[in-house]
């Protein structure tokens, strides 16, 4: 499988002591002496190489053929290198630190410093590369990281309190809804309990037709017929009666 040329740099974890040493994996064309002799011309083969970069030490950048020990020490970095990716070391870039001016950033990068974390973790030997100001830079970087950590803790605590308040408000609303539903259910149950039983509500004799008829006649007024306005029938005279 063809390999894509590329390099990769990254810090090894978040620990300050480890941030000062990081690898740069890359491909390098190396002459194959035996093949060159056989072919009578220079034959080069690309091989994997790793450059060990030490922040604060610009004079020593050992390069090794990539071995298992390098892959085991920096597995994430090596995997990214195989994909042809190039990533800067983890941390806060020097350009993002307001304390430093551009000229200071360039001088520090010449010493292989690229992050504030590397300055905070620099060794005594590295501080000697920055005469008079090495220790102050280290202390300033440590103070900056401490303040950032404290601010992050405060921010996290505030966010946690906000989430807790939201959860309490949601639970309170849920309890209120449940209480309202329980009151409605209780009212419905009480209404059913207060309603008379169908058997107990029956009136003795209410199913007796004669009794119902008596009660109906007593309760209802007589209805007058529309023929009630007819005139009375005149009384007929007998044979012996004289006309009035």
GUSETOR-99899 format. One record per residue (C-alpha): x, y, z; residue in three letters. Coordinates in steps of 0.2 Angstrom, whole numbers, plus 2048, in hexadecimal, padded with zeros to 3 digits. Example, Ala and Ser with C-alpha at 12.3 -4.5 7.8 and 13.67 -1.06 7.14 Angstrom:
83E7EA827ALA;8447FB824SER;
This chain:
800800800UNK;8078117FBUNK;80A81D80AUNK;80682F809UNK;81483B80EUNK;81084581DUNK;81584A82FUNK;80C84A83FUNK;80F85384FUNK;806852860UNK;809852872UNK;80884287BUNK;7F9844887UNK;7F4852892UNK;80285189FUNK;80E85F8A0UNK;81D8548A2UNK;81984B892UNK;81485B888UNK;826860886UNK;82A85087BUNK;82084C86CUNK;82384385BUNK;823848849UNK;82083983EUNK;82583B82CUNK;82A83181CUNK;83C833816UNK;84482C806UNK;85382280BUNK;86081B7FFUNK;8608087FDUNK;8738057FBUNK;8717F37F6UNK;8647F67E9UNK;86E8057E3UNK;87D7FA7E0UNK;8737ED7D7UNK;86A7FA7CCUNK;8798057C9UNK;86F8147CEUNK;86881C7DEUNK;8598137E4UNK;84F81B7F2UNK;8428137FDUNK;83681D808UNK;83681881AUNK;82D81E82AUNK;837829835UNK;833832846UNK;83B84284CUNK;83B84485FUNK;838857863UNK;83C85E874UNK;83586F879UNK;84387A87EUNK;851870875UNK;853876863UNK;86486D861UNK;85E85B863UNK;851854858UNK;855841857UNK;84E838848UNK;84B825849UNK;84481883DUNK;832815844UNK;83280684FUNK;8257FD85AUNK;82B807869UNK;826818861UNK;81681185BUNK;81180B86CUNK;81781B874UNK;80D826868UNK;7FF81B861UNK;7F382985DUNK;800834855UNK;80682584AUNK;7F5821845UNK;7F283383FUNK;802833836UNK;7FD82482CUNK;7ED82D827UNK;7F883C821UNK;7F284882EUNK;7FC856836UNK;7F685C847UNK;7FE869852UNK;802864864UNK;7F4865871UNK;7F287487BUNK;7F188787AUNK;7FB88D86BUNK;80789B870UNK;7FE8A7864UNK;7EF8A686FUNK;7F88AB87EUNK;7F68BE880UNK;8068BF88BUNK;8118BC87CUNK;8158C886DUNK;8188C185CUNK;82B8C385EUNK;82A8B886EUNK;8208AB865UNK;82C8A9857UNK;83B8A8863UNK;83289B86DUNK;82D89185EUNK;83F891859UNK;842888869UNK;83587B864UNK;828882870UNK;816883868UNK;80A883877UNK;80888B888UNK;80887A890UNK;81A87788AUNK;820887892UNK;8188828A2UNK;8208728A2UNK;83187789BUNK;8418708A4UNK;84F8798ACUNK;85987689DUNK;84C87D892UNK;84B88D89DUNK;85D89089AUNK;859892887UNK;8508A288CUNK;85C8AC896UNK;8558B68A4UNK;8438B389FUNK;8418A089FUNK;83B89E8B1UNK;82F8AD8AFUNK;8288A589FUNK;8258958A8UNK;81D89D8B7UNK;8128A78ACUNK;80C8988A2UNK;80988E8B2UNK;7FE89D8B9UNK;7F589E8A9UNK;7F188C8A9UNK;7EC88C8BBUNK;7E089B8B8UNK;7D98928A9UNK;7D68838B3UNK;7CE88C8C2UNK;7C28958B5UNK;7BE8858ADUNK;7B987E8BEUNK;7AE88D8C2UNK;7A688C8B1UNK;7A38798B3UNK;79B87C8C5UNK;79088A8BEUNK;78A87F8B0UNK;7878718BCUNK;77C87C8C7UNK;7738828B8UNK;76F8718B3UNK;76A86C8C5UNK;75E87B8C5UNK;7568768B5UNK;7548648BBUNK;74C86A8CBUNK;7408758C2UNK;73B8678B6UNK;73885B8C5UNK;72E8698CEUNK;72386B8BEUNK;7218588BDUNK;71C8578CFUNK;70F8658CCUNK;70885C8BDUNK;70784B8C7UNK;6FE8548D5UNK;6F185C8C9UNK;6EE84B8C1UNK;6EC8438D2UNK;6DF8508D8UNK;6D584D8C8UNK;6D583A8CAUNK;6D083C8DDUNK;6C28488D8UNK;6BC83B8CBUNK;6BD82D8D8UNK;6B48378E5UNK;6A683B8D9UNK;6A48288D6UNK;6A48258E8UNK;6978328ECUNK;68B82C8DEUNK;67C8228E5UNK;67C80F8E1UNK;67080A8D3UNK;6677FE8DFUNK;6668098EEUNK;65F8178E3UNK;65080D8DEUNK;63F8118E5UNK;6358028ECUNK;6267FF8E0UNK;62D80A8D3UNK;62C7FB8C7UNK;61A7F78CCUNK;60E7FC8BDUNK;5FF8008C8UNK;60A8098D5UNK;6128138C6UNK;6008178C0UNK;5FA81D8D1UNK;6098288D3UNK;60782E8C1UNK;5F58338C4UNK;5F983B8D4UNK;6088458CEUNK;60084B8BDUNK;5F28578BBUNK;5E38518B0UNK;5E485789EUNK;5D5860897UNK;5CF85A886UNK;5CC866878UNK;5BA860877UNK;5B6867889UNK;5B0877881UNK;5A186E878UNK;59087587EUNK;58686A889UNK;57985F881UNK;567867883UNK;55B85E88EUNK;54D855884UNK;53B858889UNK;52F84A88DUNK;51E847884UNK;51584E892UNK;52085D895UNK;51B86E88EUNK;527878885UNK;52E886890UNK;
